[in-house]
Amino acid sequence: MAPSRAGASALAVALLAVVATVAAAGGGHYRTTASHGEGANLKVYPGAPAPAPAGGSADQFRGQARLPRFAAPRRYELHLRPDLVACTFSGSVGIAVAVSAPTRFLVLNAADLSIDRASIRFQALAPTEVVFFKEDDVLVLGFAKPLPLGVGVLKMDFNGTLNDQLRGFYRSKYQYKGKTRNMAVTQFESVDARRCFPCWDEPAFKAKFKLTLEVPSELVALSNMPIASTAVAGPIKTLRYQESPLMSTYLVAIVVGMFEYIEGVTSNGTRVRVYTQVGKSSQGKFALDVGVKSLDLYKDYFDTPYPLPKLDMVAIPDFAAGAMENYGLVTFREVALLFDDKSSSASTKQNVAITVAHEFSHQWFGNLVTMEWWTHLWLNEGFATWMSHLAVDSFFPEWNMWTQFLDSTTTALRLDSLEESHPIEVEIHHASEIDQIFDAISYEKGASIIRMLQSYLGADRFQKALASYIKKYAYSNAKTEDLWAVLEKETGEPVKDLMTTWTKQKGYPVINAKLKGNDMELDQTQFLLDGSSGSGMWIVPVTSGCGAYDTQKKFLLKLKRDKLVIASQCGDRKKGANFWTKLNINGTGFYRVKYDDELAVALQNALEAKKLSLMDKIGIVDDSHALSMARQQTLASLLRLLYSYRGEADYSVLSHINSVTTSIAKISVDATPGLAGDIKQLFIKILQSPAEKLGWDPKKGESHLDVMLRPLLLTALVQLGHGKTINEGVRRFNIFTHDRNTSLLPPDTRKAAYLAVMQNVSISNRSGYDALRKVYRQSAEGEERLRVLGILCSCRDKGIVLESLNLIFTNEVNANIVTFFYDYSVMSL
């Protein structure tokens, strides 16, 4: 699942949450209700043993981390009838269940469903007990005598509500011929398939699915597999879909609404489509192109074909995550799938490419081979994050995606430097805990340590070993240890010992490097942003270079202290004025480096002499910033280093410089108010030259990265209070309000202009604010509406800020926009 830029924000979800109420149902129906878990602490401790299956009471299944294993599903026959007017659905399910040990119970998941108790049968047996533990979403069916061993069929009827919570089986609103209509959408990851039908809702319970839908005849109804047959009876049509391969419940998907589509085909004949609202299909062309290329690339990379006959992408107006990798039917938030040359920014184009590539990689890492339990979520999300950069870098090498990947690494480094962080592998003991680990640790840290491991093993060996892993565990489940075992067997390297230190403990080290004679002394300690030091120890794949990039050396730092002999690596360079040595070449390692004064000065000289790679330019300044925040380095030394970047023109490097300067500028207002103005002026000097070189207007033939750099610099200068940039932004906005098609304010620079307008807004001078609100109301493009919402609180007047925040509770801003609004503002999409 692609996050709504790093996961659905907890704040936004809280704003949207609807508290579930417990209702006792009559008329022979059994009502299951459950509220979404909140605030569970993540703890690492062994799971509880499985209960004895044969006898006892139903209460033995209360509060268990996982469902018992004495019965497991093999095949689902699922029949659903959504009512898009009443926003309800009814259904029936027949589950082929394999009973493998003596038991009189069947234990499965259900939530927010009314189950017809009289309809429940296992073979010909009716249950004597029907018990629901709502805090666990667990349904226990007790029978009078032990169930026969082998495969039997469990049947029941149920109904539910197409909710407005963006999870389970829910409703989304869209416009068709000027009228608001409902579509039905599923979002089951992580534990919400149980809100659509009773099931064994855990990743390890893989089964085949055969789906039947009854829907209005004029609508499009999509699921994981192609339609096998259609029967139309007046206003209703019955669609039967082909049976799916083995898959987990969280990957089942259904979408019903009015759509149009465009289509492509991969090199081996797999059909790929992009479904959109009527009139928007042309905006799916870029995603379609990336999708077709991704399937071909992953087929070759994993040496395993995509196993389904089709792969659909669908743009959903109301969607909580960025996208969801459902097998054969990937659902997206509209802004993460659609791209329009006239109204979309370059950053949106790149985000669409990354999101599509991320979700398509899941078809192998996640869908074909699935984590055994949510503890191993990072196997899905870390690999998808890493693979998406590999794919997009292959399609668009001029975008420098691996340099941009350091955005992911620095995001994870910042979060993982907090005492409150958690390991990549977290023991999950209740469904309510799962959503908390969809964060930068699972995604960005997971991807970063994969990059570190690939760098250590070598790209070719790593790829071949991954292909072996995919083949070994296809249509099955795997744990982290299973991956390490395959990689170790294929490469002969101590992968398990190395990587366990990175996945089973939180945090990471800072390596203190000190020059002593012909040696570099290294000392590792856990880095914490509050300046303290932790007790963690890692096996660190250290890379080093001396004076040039053709002298790289690799070794494993296994102890707290060790030394690196640099005489043979550096040779006579150590004696010259151009001597420098760098650890963690190109930022492939997930650690920071603190150099002694001699090494630090040499590196800064190399930086100013343009001897360092783009990635190392980023690594040096990011480490220096973190060390200053942790009070291990002075602010003055950081500012001197930043000034060395004054001639920089690369997008990725300046993006990191901007992040650092923004952080310092905010802190300096409180920490050193007397110097805050001077510090801002220093930062303006660093950023002004490249900004003036690019200007406000796009240039014919300029690179994708320059197109993205322009709004980054202009926005930064506005935030720093640069008067000339603010005035120009306001001037262009005023022209834009009278001519929305003016070339003076294309999509890429609108954020800077909107922010400039907000600098002078107040309750008594609100014309600019009202004009922005008007742009929001009149825009039909999700990206533009998000752009405006992300700016409205950028004001010194508390009254305006409060008015903007209160928009969340009005009909002017829908639920999907609220969810994305927080992430957009924080992540500056």
C-alpha positions in Angstrom: 0.0 0.0 0.0 1.3 3.4 -0.9 1.0 5.8 2.0 -0.8 9.1 1.6 2.7 10.3 1.3 4.1 8.2 4.3 1.0 6.6 5.4 -2.5 7.8 6.2 -2.0 10.5 8.9 -3.2 9.5 12.3 -4.6 13.0 12.9 -6.6 12.9 9.7 -7.9 9.5 10.4 -8.9 10.6 13.9 -10.8 13.5 12.4 -12.7 11.2 10.2 -13.3 8.4 12.6 -16.9 7.4 13.2 -17.4 5.9 16.6 -19.1 2.5 16.2 -22.1 1.7 18.3 -23.0 -1.6 19.7 -26.5 -2.7 18.6 -28.2 -5.9 19.6 -30.0 -7.3 16.5 -33.3 -9.1 16.6 -35.3 -11.0 14.1 -32.9 -14.0 14.1 -29.8 -11.9 13.1 -26.6 -11.7 15.0 -25.1 -8.2 15.0 -21.3 -7.8 15.1 -19.9 -4.3 15.9 -16.4 -3.2 16.6 -14.6 0.1 17.0 -11.2 1.0 15.5 -8.4 0.3 17.9 -6.6 3.4 19.2 -3.3 4.1 21.0 -2.1 0.5 21.5 1.5 0.5 22.6 3.9 -1.4 20.4 5.8 -4.0 22.5 8.1 -6.8 21.6 7.4 -10.0 23.4 6.7 -13.6 22.5 3.1 -14.3 21.3 0.7 -16.4 23.4 0.5 -20.1 22.6 -2.5 -21.3 20.6 -5.4 -22.6 22.7 -6.2 -26.3 22.9 -8.8 -26.9 20.1 -10.7 -29.9 21.2 -13.0 -28.7 24.0 -13.5 -26.0 26.6 -15.6 -22.9 26.2 -15.7 -20.2 23.5 -14.1 -17.8 26.0 -10.7 -19.4 25.4 -10.5 -17.5 22.1 -11.0 -14.1 23.7 -8.0 -11.7 23.5 -5.8 -13.9 21.4 -3.3 -12.3 19.0 -4.2 -14.6 16.2 -6.8 -17.0 15.1 -6.3 -20.7 16.0 -4.8 -23.0 13.3 -6.9 -26.1 13.7 -9.2 -25.0 10.9 -8.3 -23.0 7.8 -10.1 -21.8 4.7 -9.3 -23.2 1.3 -11.8 -21.5 -1.0 -14.5 -18.8 -0.7 -17.7 -18.6 -2.8 -18.7 -15.0 -2.1 -22.0 -13.5 -3.4 -22.6 -9.7 -2.8 -25.5 -7.4 -3.6 -24.6 -3.7 -3.0 -27.4 -1.2 -2.9 -25.8 2.2 -3.9 -28.9 4.2 -3.1 -29.6 2.9 0.4 -25.8 2.4 0.9 -26.2 -1.1 2.2 -25.2 -4.5 1.0 -26.3 -8.1 1.5 -24.4 -11.3 0.9 -23.7 -14.9 1.4 -20.6 -16.9 1.7 -19.6 -20.5 1.4 -16.2 -21.3 2.7 -14.4 -24.6 2.1 -12.7 -25.1 5.5 -10.1 -27.7 6.2 -10.4 -29.1 9.8 -7.0 -30.5 10.7 -7.3 -31.3 14.4 -10.2 -32.4 16.7 -12.4 -29.4 17.6 -16.0 -28.4 18.1 -15.3 -24.8 17.2 -14.8 -22.7 14.1 -13.2 -19.3 14.9 -13.0 -16.6 12.3 -13.3 -12.8 11.9 -16.3 -10.5 11.4 -17.1 -6.9 12.2 -19.9 -4.5 11.6 -22.1 -7.2 9.9 -25.5 -8.5 10.7 -25.2 -12.3 10.4 -28.3 -14.4 10.0 -27.8 -17.0 12.7 -30.4 -19.3 11.2 -28.4 -19.5 8.0 -25.1 -20.7 9.6 -24.3 -24.2 8.7 -21.1 -26.3 8.6 -22.0 -29.1 6.3 -25.4 -30.0 7.7 -24.5 -29.0 11.3 -26.0 -25.9 12.9 -24.0 -24.2 15.7 -25.2 -24.5 19.2 -23.2 -21.4 20.2 -22.6 -18.1 18.3 -20.3 -15.9 20.3 -18.8 -12.6 19.2 -15.9 -10.9 20.9 -16.3 -7.4 19.6 -13.0 -6.1 21.0 -11.3 -8.7 18.9 -13.5 -8.9 15.8 -13.7 -12.6 16.5 -16.8 -14.8 15.7 -16.8 -18.2 17.5 -19.1 -20.9 16.2 -19.5 -23.8 18.7 -21.0 -27.1 17.7 -22.5 -29.8 19.8 -19.9 -32.4 18.9 -16.4 -32.4 17.3 -16.3 -31.6 13.7 -15.2 -34.2 11.1 -11.6 -33.9 10.0 -11.1 -32.9 6.4 -12.7 -30.3 4.2 -16.3 -29.1 4.8 -18.2 -26.0 3.8 -19.2 -23.3 6.2 -22.2 -21.2 4.9 -23.9 -18.1 6.2 -25.9 -15.0 5.1 -25.2 -11.5 6.2 -25.8 -7.8 5.5 -24.0 -4.6 6.2 -23.6 -0.9 5.5 -21.6 0.8 2.8 -19.9 3.0 5.4 -18.3 6.4 5.1 -15.1 5.5 6.9 -13.0 4.7 3.9 -12.4 1.1 5.0 -14.1 -2.2 4.6 -16.8 -2.0 2.0 -17.6 1.7 1.8 -19.2 4.4 -0.4 -17.4 7.1 -2.3 -19.2 10.0 -4.0 -18.6 11.2 -7.6 -20.3 13.4 -10.2 -21.9 12.0 -13.3 -23.9 14.2 -15.6 -24.1 16.9 -13.0 -25.5 14.7 -10.3 -23.8 13.2 -7.2 -23.8 9.5 -7.2 -22.3 6.7 -5.0 -19.8 4.1 -5.9 -19.0 1.0 -3.8 -15.3 0.5 -3.0 -13.3 -1.9 -0.9 -10.2 -1.2 1.2 -9.3 -4.2 3.2 -5.7 -3.7 4.3 -4.9 -4.3 7.0 -7.8 -6.0 8.8 -11.0 -4.8 7.1 -12.1 -7.7 4.8 -14.0 -8.8 7.9 -16.3 -5.7 7.5 -17.4 -7.0 4.2 -17.8 -10.8 4.8 -17.0 -13.3 7.6 -13.5 -14.7 6.9 -10.2 -15.8 8.3 -8.8 -12.3 8.0 -5.1 -12.9 8.5 -2.4 -12.9 5.7 -1.3 -16.6 6.4 -4.8 -17.9 5.7 -4.5 -17.8 1.9 -7.4 -19.2 -0.1 -9.0 -19.0 -3.6 -11.9 -16.7 -4.2 -14.8 -17.0 -6.5 -16.9 -13.9 -6.5 -20.4 -13.1 -7.8 -21.8 -9.6 -7.8 -25.4 -8.3 -8.4 -25.2 -4.7 -9.5 -27.2 -2.1 -11.5 -27.0 -3.0 -15.2 -25.5 0.3 -16.3 -22.6 0.3 -13.9 -19.1 -1.1 -14.2 -18.2 -3.7 -11.6 -14.5 -4.7 -11.1 -12.8 -7.3 -9.0 -9.5 -9.1 -8.9 -10.2 -11.4 -11.7 -11.9 -11.0 -15.2 -15.6 -11.6 -15.6 -16.4 -15.2 -16.5 -20.1 -14.7 -17.3 -22.8 -12.0 -17.3 -26.6 -12.4 -16.9 -28.8 -9.3 -17.2 -32.3 -9.3 -15.7 -33.8 -5.9 -16.3 -32.2 -3.3 -14.1 -29.8 -5.8 -12.4 -27.0 -7.8 -13.8 -25.2 -10.8 -12.2 -21.5 -11.0 -12.8 -19.5 -14.1 -12.1 -15.8 -13.7 -11.9 -13.0 -16.2 -12.6 -11.6 -18.0 -9.6 -8.5 -16.3 -8.2 -5.2 -17.9 -7.3 -4.4 -18.4 -3.6 -4.3 -15.0 -1.9 -4.9 -13.3 1.4 -8.2 -11.7 2.3 -6.7 -8.1 2.5 -6.1 -8.3 -1.2 -9.7 -9.0 -2.3 -11.1 -6.0 -4.1 -14.4 -4.8 -5.5 -15.3 -1.5 -7.2 -18.7 -0.6 -8.6 -19.5 2.7 -10.3 -19.7 4.6 -13.6 -16.2 4.5 -15.3 -14.5 4.7 -18.6 -11.0 3.3 -19.3 -8.0 3.2 -21.5 -6.0 0.1 -22.2 -2.5 -1.3 -22.9 -0.9 -4.7 -23.2 2.5 -5.9 -21.8 5.0 -7.8 -23.9 3.6 -11.1 -22.9 0.0 -10.2 -23.5 -1.2 -9.1 -20.0 -4.1 -6.6 -20.3 -3.6 -3.4 -18.3 -6.3 -0.8 -17.9 -6.8 2.6 -16.1 -10.4 3.2 -15.0 -11.4 6.8 -14.3 -14.6 8.9 -13.9 -16.2 9.6 -17.2 -14.3 12.4 -19.0 -11.0 11.8 -17.2 -9.5 8.8 -19.0 -7.0 10.8 -20.9 -5.4 11.7 -17.6 -4.6 8.0 -17.1 -2.2 7.7 -20.1 1.0 8.4 -18.1 0.1 5.9 -15.4 -0.8 3.3 -18.0 2.5 3.7 -19.7 4.4 3.3 -16.4 2.2 0.4 -15.4 2.9 -1.6 -18.6 6.6 -1.0 -18.3 6.6 -1.9 -14.7 5.0 -5.3 -15.3 7.6 -6.1 -18.0 10.5 -5.0 -15.8 9.4 -6.9 -12.7 8.7 -10.0 -14.8 12.4 -10.0 -15.8 13.8 -8.8 -12.5 12.1 -11.6 -10.5 12.4 -14.1 -13.3 8.7 -14.9 -12.6 5.7 -13.9 -14.8 2.8 -11.9 -13.5 0.3 -14.6 -12.7 -3.1 -13.0 -13.4 -4.6 -12.4 -16.9 -5.2 -8.6 -16.2 -4.2 -5.7 -14.0 -6.6 -2.8 -13.6 -5.9 0.6 -12.0 -8.9 2.6 -10.7 -9.0 6.2 -9.6 -11.2 6.6 -6.5 -12.5 10.0 -5.4 -12.5 9.2 -1.7 -9.6 7.0 -0.6 -7.6 6.9 2.6 -4.2 5.7 1.4 -2.2 6.8 -1.6 -3.0 3.5 -3.3 -3.7 -0.2 -2.5 -2.1 -3.1 -4.3 -5.1 -5.5 -4.5 -4.3 -8.4 -6.6 -5.2 -7.6 -10.2 -7.2 -4.4 -9.2 -5.1 -1.6 -7.8 -7.0 1.3 -6.3 -5.7 4.8 -6.2 -6.5 8.2 -4.8 -7.2 10.3 -7.9 -4.2 12.6 -7.4 -1.9 9.6 -7.1 -3.0 8.2 -10.5 -4.1 11.0 -12.8 -1.8 13.4 -14.6 -2.8 16.2 -16.9 -0.1 18.1 -18.8 -2.0 21.3 -18.5 -3.0 21.3 -14.8 -0.5 18.9 -13.1 2.9 19.7 -11.7 6.2 17.9 -12.4 6.2 16.6 -8.8 2.8 15.0 -9.3 4.0 13.3 -12.5 6.9 11.8 -10.5 4.7 10.8 -7.6 2.3 9.0 -10.1 5.2 7.1 -11.5 6.6 6.1 -8.1 3.1 5.1 -6.8 2.2 3.0 -9.8 5.6 1.2 -9.7 5.3 0.7 -5.9 1.9 -1.0 -6.2 2.9 -3.1 -9.2 5.9 -4.4 -7.4 3.6 -5.6 -4.7 2.1 -8.0 -7.2 5.2 -10.1 -6.5 6.4 -8.8 -3.1 3.3 -8.9 -1.1 0.7 -10.7 -3.3 2.5 -13.6 -4.8 4.7 -14.0 -1.8 3.0 -12.6 1.3 4.2 -11.8 4.8 3.3 -14.5 7.2 2.1 -12.0 9.8 2.0 -8.2 10.2 5.3 -8.3 12.1 6.9 -8.7 8.7 5.0 -5.9 7.0 8.3 -4.3 6.0 8.8 -7.2 3.6 5.9 -5.8 1.6 6.4 -2.1 2.0 10.2 -1.8 2.3 10.7 -3.8 -0.8 7.9 -2.0 -2.7 9.5 1.4 -1.8 12.9 0.2 -2.9 11.6 -1.5 -6.1 9.6 1.5 -7.1 12.8 3.6 -7.2 14.6 0.9 -9.2 11.8 0.8 -11.7 11.3 4.6 -12.2 15.1 5.0 -12.4 15.1 2.5 -15.3 12.3 4.4 -17.1 13.5 7.9 -16.4 17.2 7.9 -15.7 17.4 11.6 -16.1 15.3 12.0 -12.9 18.2 10.7 -10.7 15.8 8.6 -8.6 18.6 7.0 -6.5 19.8 10.5 -5.5 16.2 11.4 -4.6 15.9 8.1 -2.7 18.0 9.7 0.0 14.8 11.6 0.9 13.4 8.3 2.1 16.6 7.5 4.0 16.7 10.9 5.8 13.0 10.6 6.7 13.7 7.3 8.3 16.8 8.4 10.0 15.0 11.3 11.6 12.2 9.1 13.0 14.5 6.3 14.0 16.6 8.7 16.1 13.8 9.2 18.6 13.7 7.2 21.8 10.0 6.4 20.9 10.9 4.6 17.6 10.4 0.9 17.1 12.2 -2.0 15.4 11.4 -2.8 11.8 10.0 -6.1 13.0 7.4 -5.5 15.7 5.5 -8.2 17.4 1.7 -7.6 16.8 -0.5 -8.9 19.5 -3.9 -7.4 18.5 -5.5 -6.1 15.3 -5.7 -2.7 16.8 -1.9 -2.4 16.8 -1.3 -3.0 13.1 -2.1 0.4 11.6 0.6 2.0 13.8 3.4 0.3 11.9 2.5 1.7 8.5 5.1 4.3 9.0 8.6 5.5 7.9 10.2 2.6 9.7 8.4 -0.1 7.7 8.6 1.9 4.4 11.6 4.2 4.3 13.9 2.4 6.8 12.9 -0.9 5.3 13.8 0.3 1.8 17.1 1.9 3.1 18.4 -1.3 4.7 17.5 -3.2 1.5 19.6 -0.7 -0.5 22.4 -1.1 2.1 22.2 -4.9 1.7 22.2 -4.7 -2.1 25.2 -2.5 -2.0 27.0 -5.0 0.3 26.1 -8.1 -1.7 26.3 -6.6 -5.2 23.4 -5.8 -7.5 23.6 -9.0 -9.6 24.0 -11.5 -6.7 21.2 -9.7 -4.9 18.8 -9.9 -7.9 19.4 -13.6 -8.5 18.9 -14.3 -4.8 15.6 -12.4 -4.7 14.4 -14.3 -7.8 15.1 -17.5 -5.9 13.2 -16.3 -2.9 10.1 -15.4 -5.0 10.1 -18.8 -6.7 10.5 -20.6 -3.4 7.6 -18.9 -1.6 5.2 -18.2 -4.5 1.5 -18.5 -3.6 2.7 -18.9 0.0 3.8 -16.8 3.0 7.2 -15.9 4.3 8.9 -14.4 7.4 11.9 -12.1 7.5 14.1 -15.1 8.4 13.0 -16.9 5.3 14.4 -14.1 3.1 17.7 -14.0 5.0 18.0 -17.8 4.6 17.6 -17.7 0.9 20.0 -14.7 0.5 22.6 -16.4 2.6 22.3 -19.7 0.7 22.6 -18.0 -2.7 25.4 -15.6 -1.8 27.4 -17.3 0.9 27.4 -14.1 3.0 26.4 -13.9 6.7 23.1 -12.2 5.8 21.1 -13.3 8.8 23.6 -12.2 11.4 24.2 -8.9 9.6 20.6 -8.0 9.0 19.1 -9.2 12.3 20.9 -6.3 14.0 19.0 -3.9 11.7 15.5 -5.4 11.8 15.1 -6.6 15.4 16.3 -3.5 17.3 15.3 0.1 16.9 17.6 2.9 16.0 21.0 3.0 14.2 24.6 4.0 14.9 26.7 7.1 14.5 30.2 6.2 13.6 32.8 8.5 15.1 35.8 8.7 12.8 39.2 9.9 14.0 42.4 10.0 12.1 45.4 8.6 13.9 48.6 8.0 11.9 47.9 5.7 9.0 44.7 4.5 10.6 41.2 5.8 11.0 39.8 4.8 14.3 36.1 4.0 14.3 33.7 3.9 17.2 30.0 3.2 16.9 27.3 4.3 19.4 23.5 4.5 19.0 22.5 7.9 17.7 19.6 9.7 19.5 18.3 13.1 18.6 18.1 14.2 22.2 21.8 14.0 22.6 21.9 10.9 24.7 23.4 7.6 23.6 21.6 4.2 23.5 23.0 0.7 24.0 22.4 -0.6 20.5 25.1 -2.4 18.6 25.1 -3.2 14.9 27.0 -5.1 12.2 27.7 -2.1 9.9 28.6 -2.5 6.2 31.1 0.4 6.1 32.2 1.8 2.8 35.1 4.3 2.5 36.7 6.4 -0.2 39.9 8.4 -0.2 40.6 11.3 -2.5 38.5 9.8 -5.3 35.7 7.3 -6.0 37.9 4.7 -7.6 39.5 3.7 -4.3 36.4 2.5 -2.5 36.8 -0.1 0.3 34.2 -2.2 2.0 34.3 -4.0 5.4 32.0 -5.0 8.2 32.3 -3.2 11.5 31.2 -5.9 13.9 32.6 -4.4 17.1 32.0 -1.2 19.0 35.5 -0.1 18.1 37.8 -0.9 15.2 40.2 0.7 12.9 40.5 1.1 9.2 44.0 1.1 7.7 43.9 3.9 5.1 47.5 4.0 4.1 47.1 1.4 1.3 43.8 3.0 0.2 45.0 6.6 0.2 48.6 6.1 -0.8 50.4 9.4 -1.3 47.1 11.3 -1.4 47.2 11.5 2.4 50.2 13.8 2.1 48.7 16.2 -0.3 46.5 19.2 0.1 43.7 17.5 -1.8 43.5 14.7 0.8 40.0 13.7 1.9 38.3 10.5 3.1 34.6 9.8 3.2 32.7 7.0 5.0 29.3 5.7 3.8 29.9 6.4 0.1 26.8 7.6 -1.6 24.7 7.1 1.5 24.2 3.4 1.0 24.5 2.7 4.7 21.8 3.4 7.3 24.0 5.3 9.7 25.5 8.6 10.4 29.2 9.7 10.5 30.9 12.2 12.8 34.3 13.2 11.7 37.1 14.7 13.8 38.1 18.2 12.9 40.9 17.3 10.5 38.6 15.0 8.5 35.7 17.4 8.6 37.8 20.3 7.2 39.2 18.1 4.4 35.7 17.0 3.4 34.4 20.6 3.4 37.4 21.5 1.1 36.5 18.6 -1.1 32.9 19.9 -1.2 33.9 23.4 -2.2 36.3 22.0 -4.8 33.3 20.0 -6.3 35.1 16.6 -5.7 32.1 14.9 -4.0 29.1 13.1 -5.6 25.6 14.5 -5.3 24.7 11.7 -2.8 27.7 12.5 -0.6 26.9 16.2 -0.7 23.5 15.3 0.8 24.9 12.9 3.3 27.4 15.3 4.7 24.9 18.1 5.3 22.2 15.8 6.7 24.6 14.2 9.2 25.9 17.6 10.2 22.4 18.9 10.8 21.4 15.8 12.9 24.6 16.1 15.0 23.9 19.8 15.6 20.3 19.0 16.7 21.8 16.4 19.1 24.3 19.0 20.5 27.2 17.0 19.2 28.3 19.7 16.8 28.0 23.5 16.9 25.5 25.5 15.0 28.3 27.7 13.7 30.0 24.8 12.1 26.8 23.7 10.4 26.2 27.2 9.1 29.8 27.3 7.7 29.1 24.0 6.0 25.8 25.3 4.5 27.5 28.3 3.1 29.7 26.0 1.1 26.6 25.0 -0.9 26.0 28.5 -2.2 26.9 27.6 -5.8 24.8 24.4 -5.8 22.3 23.9 -8.7 21.1 20.3 -8.3 17.5 19.6 -7.3 18.1 16.8 -4.8 21.0 18.5 -3.0 19.1 21.8 -2.8 16.0 20.0 -1.6 17.9 18.7 1.4 19.6 22.1 1.9 16.1 23.6 2.0 14.9 21.1 4.6 17.9 21.9 6.8 17.6 25.7 6.4 13.8 25.5 7.1 14.4 23.5 10.3 17.1 25.9 11.5 15.1 29.0 10.6 12.1 27.8 12.7 14.2 26.8 15.7 16.3 30.1 15.6 13.1 32.2 16.1 12.8 30.7 19.6 16.3 29.7 20.4 18.2 32.8 19.1 15.7 35.5 18.2 18.4 38.1 18.0 20.1 36.2 15.3 17.0 34.8 13.5 17.0 37.6 10.9 20.7 37.3 10.1 20.3 33.5 9.7 17.5 33.9 7.3 19.6 36.3 5.2 22.4 33.8 5.1 19.9 31.2 3.8 18.6 33.6 1.2 22.1 34.1 -0.1 22.5 30.4 -0.5 19.2 29.9 -2.4 18.8 33.2 -4.3 21.4 32.6 -7.0 19.9 29.3 -8.3 16.4 30.7 -8.0 17.3 33.8 -10.1 18.9 31.6 -12.7 15.8 29.5 -13.1 13.3 32.5 -12.7 9.6 32.1 -12.5 8.9 31.2 -16.1 9.6 27.6 -17.5 12.2 27.4 -20.3 11.8 25.3 -23.4 13.7 22.0 -23.1 14.6 22.3 -19.4 15.0 19.2 -17.4 12.4 17.5 -15.2 14.6 18.2 -12.2 14.9 21.9 -13.0 11.1 22.1 -13.4 10.8 20.7 -9.8 13.6 22.9 -8.5 12.0 26.1 -9.5 9.0 25.9 -7.1 11.2 24.5 -4.4 13.4 27.6 -4.4 10.7 30.1 -4.9 8.6 28.7 -2.1 11.7 28.6 0.2 12.5 32.3 -0.5 8.9 33.3 0.2 9.1 31.4 3.5 12.3 33.2 4.4 10.6 36.5 3.7 12.4 37.5 0.6 10.5 40.7 -0.5 11.3 40.6 -4.2 10.0 37.0 -4.5 6.9 37.7 -2.5 6.0 40.8 -4.6 6.5 38.9 -7.8 4.4 36.0 -6.6 1.5 38.4 -5.6 1.8 40.1 -9.0 1.4 36.9 -10.9 -1.4 35.7 -8.7 -3.4 38.9 -9.3 -3.1 38.3 -13.1 -4.0 34.6 -12.5 -7.3 35.6 -10.7 -8.4 37.3 -13.9 -7.1 34.8 -16.4 -6.8 31.2 -15.2 -5.1 30.2 -18.4 -2.3 32.7 -18.1 1.2 31.3 -18.8 2.5 33.5 -16.0 1.4 31.0 -13.3 1.6 27.4 -14.4 0.9 24.6 -11.9 4.5 24.2 -10.8 4.9 27.7 -9.4 1.4 28.3 -8.1 2.2 27.1 -4.6 4.9 29.8 -4.3 2.6 32.5 -5.5 -0.3 31.3 -3.2 2.1 31.3 -0.3 3.3 34.8 -1.2 -0.3 36.1 -1.1 -0.8 34.6 2.4 2.1 36.5 3.8 0.1 39.8 4.0 -3.3 38.3 4.7 -5.2 39.3 7.9 -8.8 39.5 9.1 -8.8 43.2 8.1 -7.0 42.5 4.8 -8.4 39.3 3.5 -8.9 39.9 -0.2 -6.0 37.6 -1.1 -7.4 34.9 1.2 -10.9 35.1 -0.3 -9.4 35.0 -3.8 -7.6 31.7 -2.9 -10.8 30.3 -1.5 -12.5 31.1 -4.7 -9.8 29.3 -6.7 -10.4 26.3 -4.4 -14.2 26.3 -4.9 -14.0 26.7 -8.7 -11.3 24.1 -9.4 -12.4 20.7 -10.5 -8.8 19.3 -10.2 -7.9 17.5 -6.9 -4.3 18.5 -7.1 -5.2 22.2 -7.3 -7.7 22.0 -4.4 -5.0 20.3 -2.3 -2.5 23.0 -3.3 -4.8 25.7 -2.0 -5.8 23.9 1.2 -2.1 23.3 2.0 -1.5 27.1 1.9 -4.5 28.6 3.7 -3.0 28.2 7.2 0.3 29.8 6.2 -0.6 33.1 7.8 0.4 35.1 10.9 -3.2 36.1 11.7 -4.7 33.6 14.2 -8.2 34.4 13.1 -7.4 33.4 9.5 -5.7 30.2 10.7 -8.7 29.2 12.8 -11.1 30.0 9.9 -9.1 27.7 7.7 -8.9 24.9 10.2 -12.7 25.1 10.6 -13.1 24.3 6.9 -12.4 20.7 7.8 -15.8 20.5 9.5 -17.8 22.0 6.6 -19.2 20.5 3.4 -16.7 22.6 1.4 -14.0 20.1 2.2 -14.9 16.4 1.8 -13.6 13.5 3.9 -10.9 12.4 1.4 -9.6 15.9 1.1 -9.4 16.2 4.9 -7.3 13.0 5.0 -4.9 14.2 2.4 -4.9 17.8 3.6 -2.8 17.0 6.7 -0.3 15.0 4.8 -0.1 17.5 2.0 0.6 20.4 4.4 3.2 18.4 6.4 5.0 16.7 3.5 4.8 19.7 1.1 3.7 17.6 -1.9 
